[in-house]
């Protein structure tokens, strides 16, 4: 069992905490950023899942794009491992501040670069910099699924920059997206169908089959798309994580006009 030690003190109604999690140290102010200790098991599950991926053997460094990274519960434990290069982003200035400070605290700044951008702008920036990523995390359950449109035509977007990539360089990232659902009968399928709708493909294109019985996370790595229930959020409301490999047909589509993001000068660390 993973034990988490938390020390808490107050000063002028400000809450500061220090704790360790999966070998990483975190410091932040509860009054400035969101943190839910009930999600720590899920953080550990996904980190272990990415760590067991066969991409680790296929590439010298597995590159992870954490689109809504918060203070870094996924990004920092991964970056501590020398097998990973992590690009972590959060639009919230306070979350970005603690993402940067916790990266320095854990001395993993050589393997973790932080960004303070809109999620779509973050992916566009990686494309402009020709950063190929193998794993993408979207941990904003209220709206993360809607950001998936940035992956439509991903390969064509890379080919629109200088020194375009060849088909041999095509990387189809494994995407892990969180969402809420009120469908208590088929919660995972409900979210998978929403994912397919945003990506303008079919559930079959994603490779989802609800008849497959997933016994372990290792089993899930053998299929293109799977999902699981993270936790109950409220009566008749569940939090779901769906993991899938971006279909090649989606990566080769013409890019769509995405929902407009608020223009912002990149803030990078």
C-alpha positions in Angstrom: 0.0 0.0 0.0 1.3 3.5 -0.9 1.4 5.6 2.2 1.1 9.4 1.9 2.4 11.6 4.7 0.8 15.0 4.8 1.7 18.0 7.1 -0.7 20.8 7.2 -0.5 24.3 8.8 -2.5 27.5 8.5 -1.5 31.1 8.3 -4.0 33.9 7.5 -6.4 31.3 6.1 -3.8 29.9 3.7 -3.2 26.2 3.6 0.2 24.8 2.8 1.0 21.1 2.5 4.1 18.9 2.0 3.8 15.3 1.1 5.5 12.4 -0.8 3.9 10.3 -3.5 5.4 7.5 -5.6 8.9 8.7 -4.8 8.0 12.4 -5.6 7.8 15.3 -3.2 5.1 18.0 -3.5 4.6 21.4 -1.9 1.6 23.6 -2.6 -1.1 25.8 -1.1 -4.6 24.3 -0.9 -6.0 27.8 -1.1 -4.6 28.3 -4.6 -4.9 25.0 -6.5 -7.1 21.9 -6.7 -5.9 18.6 -5.1 -8.0 15.5 -4.3 -6.3 12.9 -2.2 -8.9 10.3 -3.3 -7.4 10.4 -6.8 -3.9 9.3 -5.7 -4.6 5.6 -6.4 -5.7 6.6 -9.9 -2.6 8.7 -10.4 -0.5 5.7 -9.4 -2.5 3.3 -11.6 -2.0 5.4 -14.8 1.7 6.0 -14.0 2.2 2.2 -13.7 0.2 1.6 -16.9 2.4 4.0 -18.9 5.5 2.5 -17.3 4.5 -1.0 -18.5 3.8 0.1 -22.0 5.8 -1.5 -24.8 6.7 2.0 -26.0 9.3 2.0 -23.3 11.2 -0.7 -25.2 10.5 0.8 -28.7 11.9 4.3 -28.0 15.0 5.6 -26.3 12.9 8.0 -24.3 9.1 7.8 -24.0 7.8 11.4 -24.5 4.7 12.2 -22.5 2.4 15.3 -23.2 0.4 16.1 -20.1 -2.1 18.6 -21.4 -3.8 19.5 -18.1 -1.1 18.7 -15.6 -2.1 20.6 -12.5 0.7 20.6 -10.0 2.2 17.5 -11.7 0.8 14.3 -10.0 1.4 12.4 -13.3 4.2 14.5 -14.8 6.7 14.6 -11.9 6.7 10.9 -10.9 7.2 10.0 -14.6 10.0 12.6 -15.1 11.9 11.3 -12.1 12.3 8.1 -14.2 15.1 8.7 -16.7 13.3 6.7 -19.3 10.8 9.6 -19.8 10.8 13.0 -21.2 7.7 14.9 -20.1 6.1 18.1 -21.4 3.5 19.3 -18.8 1.0 22.1 -19.3 -1.6 23.9 -17.2 -3.5 27.0 -18.0 -4.0 28.0 -14.3 -1.1 30.3 -13.3 -1.1 29.0 -9.7 -0.9 25.3 -10.9 1.8 26.3 -13.3 3.8 28.0 -10.5 3.7 24.8 -8.3 4.4 22.6 -11.3 7.6 24.5 -11.9 8.6 24.6 -8.2 7.8 20.9 -7.6 9.8 20.0 -10.7 12.8 21.9 -9.2 12.1 20.3 -5.8 12.4 16.8 -7.4 15.4 17.8 -9.5 13.9 16.5 -12.6 13.9 19.7 -14.7 16.2 18.1 -17.2 13.4 15.7 -18.2 10.3 17.9 -17.5 9.4 21.1 -19.3 6.5 23.1 -18.0 4.1 25.3 -20.0 1.3 27.8 -19.1 -0.9 27.5 -22.2 -4.4 26.5 -23.3 -4.5 22.7 -23.9 -4.9 23.0 -27.7 -2.2 25.7 -27.9 0.1 23.4 -26.0 -0.2 20.6 -28.5 0.2 23.1 -31.4 3.4 24.4 -29.8 4.8 20.8 -29.5 3.9 20.3 -33.2 5.6 23.6 -34.2 8.7 22.4 -32.2 8.5 19.0 -33.9 8.2 17.3 -30.6 6.8 13.8 -31.2 5.0 12.4 -28.2 4.1 8.8 -27.5 1.6 9.3 -24.6 -0.9 12.1 -23.9 -2.8 12.7 -20.7 -6.0 14.8 -20.5 -7.0 15.1 -16.9 -9.8 17.6 -16.8 -13.0 15.4 -16.5 -15.4 18.3 -16.9 -14.3 19.1 -20.5 -11.2 17.1 -21.5 -13.0 15.0 -24.2 -13.8 18.2 -26.1 -10.0 19.0 -26.5 -9.5 15.7 -28.4 -10.3 17.6 -31.7 -6.7 18.9 -31.6 -5.6 15.3 -32.5 -7.6 15.2 -35.7 -5.1 15.4 -38.6 -2.2 15.2 -36.2 0.2 13.8 -38.8 -0.9 16.3 -41.4 -0.3 19.1 -38.9 3.3 17.9 -38.4 3.7 17.9 -42.2 2.6 21.5 -42.4 5.8 22.6 -40.5 9.2 22.9 -42.0 11.1 19.6 -42.5 7.9 17.6 -42.7 7.8 14.1 -41.4 7.7 11.0 -43.5 5.1 8.2 -43.1 7.8 6.2 -41.4 8.1 8.8 -38.7 4.3 8.7 -37.9 3.7 8.2 -34.2 0.2 7.3 -33.0 0.1 8.4 -29.4 -1.7 6.5 -26.7 -4.2 8.9 -25.2 -5.6 8.8 -21.7 -8.7 11.0 -21.2 -10.8 11.6 -18.2 -14.5 12.4 -18.2 -17.7 12.3 -16.2 -20.8 10.4 -17.2 -24.4 10.0 -15.8 -24.9 6.7 -17.7 -24.9 4.2 -14.9 -25.7 1.2 -17.2 -22.8 1.5 -19.7 -20.6 4.3 -18.3 -17.4 3.4 -20.2 -19.1 2.9 -23.5 -20.9 6.3 -23.0 -17.6 8.1 -22.8 -16.0 6.1 -25.6 -18.9 7.1 -27.9 -18.3 10.8 -26.9 -14.6 10.4 -27.7 -15.5 8.9 -31.1 -17.9 11.7 -31.8 -15.3 14.4 -31.1 -12.6 12.6 -33.1 -15.1 12.2 -36.0 -14.6 8.4 -36.2 -16.5 5.3 -35.1 -16.3 3.3 -31.9 -15.0 0.5 -34.2 -12.2 2.8 -35.4 -11.1 3.2 -31.8 -11.1 -0.6 -31.4 -13.4 -0.6 -28.4 -15.2 -3.9 -27.6 -17.3 -3.9 -24.5 -17.4 -7.7 -24.5 -13.7 -8.0 -23.7 -13.1 -8.7 -20.0 -10.1 -6.7 -18.8 -8.6 -8.5 -15.8 -5.6 -6.3 -15.3 -3.9 -3.1 -16.6 -1.4 -5.4 -18.4 -4.3 -6.9 -20.3 -5.5 -3.5 -21.3 -2.2 -2.8 -23.1 -3.0 -5.5 -25.5 -6.1 -3.8 -27.0 -6.5 -0.5 -28.8 -9.1 1.0 -26.5 -10.3 0.4 -23.0 -11.8 2.3 -20.1 -12.5 1.9 -16.4 -14.5 3.5 -13.6 -12.2 5.8 -11.5 -14.7 6.6 -8.7 -18.2 7.7 -7.8 -18.4 11.5 -7.9 -22.0 11.9 -6.8 -25.2 9.9 -7.0 -25.6 8.8 -10.6 -22.3 10.5 -11.7 -19.1 8.6 -12.4 -15.6 9.5 -13.3 -14.2 7.5 -16.2 -10.7 7.1 -17.7 -10.6 5.9 -21.4 -7.2 5.0 -22.9 -6.8 4.4 -26.6 -4.3 4.6 -29.4 -5.1 7.4 -31.8 -6.5 5.7 -34.9 -4.3 6.2 -38.0 -7.3 7.2 -40.0 -7.9 10.1 -37.6 -4.2 11.1 -37.6 -4.3 11.3 -41.5 -7.6 13.3 -41.7 -7.6 16.9 -42.7 -7.4 19.0 -39.5 -10.7 20.5 -38.4 -11.4 24.0 -37.3 -11.1 23.7 -33.5 -12.9 25.6 -30.8 -11.2 29.0 -30.6 -8.7 29.4 -27.7 -8.0 32.7 -26.1 -4.7 33.9 -27.6 -1.9 33.8 -25.1 1.8 34.4 -25.4 3.5 31.1 -24.6 4.9 30.9 -21.0 7.5 28.2 -20.9 9.9 26.9 -18.4 
